[in-house]
Amino acid sequence: MNSNAIPPPTRRPSLSGLRRPLVAGILCTLGVLGSITALSVPDAADAAASTLGAAAAQSGRYFGTAINAGKLGDSAYTTIAGREFDMVTAENEMKIDATEPNRGQFNFTN
């Protein structure tokens, strides 16, 4: 045999029996850590931005909505609007066709 010859490949011990439990253990650990992270207590910045208006205020912006006057009697609607928005604009009630149905004739009633 030549001294420069490459030796024949040798068979290494199989790791496939260990690979599956190892991968499963790593995935399980990552899943548990991800769940713990998701359930952790929110920090002060998240707590401060608990509404849409507060989230907008963090970047120096206002967050508003257009409200239909007919919906003002709905307590769920007004509660959500009051909690989430910094600004309110009349929806259709202040458009030109509602306030001036004919040229020179103004109407500011419902």
VENBEL-V166143 format. One record per run of one state. SS is the DSSP state (alpha for helix, beta for strand, coil for the rest). FROM is the first residue (numbers start at 1). TO is the last residue. If there is no record, write none. Layout:
ss->SS from->FROM to->TO
ss->SS from->FROM to->TO
This chain:
ss->coil from->1 to->15
ss->alpha from->16 to->39
ss->coil from->40 to->43
ss->alpha from->44 to->48
ss->coil from->49 to->51
ss->alpha from->52 to->57
ss->coil from->58 to->63
ss->beta from->64 to->67
ss->coil from->68 to->68
ss->alpha from->69 to->71
ss->coil from->72 to->74
ss->alpha from->75 to->84
ss->coil from->85 to->86
ss->beta from->87 to->90
ss->coil from->91 to->95
ss->alpha from->96 to->99
ss->coil from->100 to->101
ss->beta from->102 to->102
ss->coil from->103 to->104
ss->beta from->105 to->105
ss->coil from->106 to->110
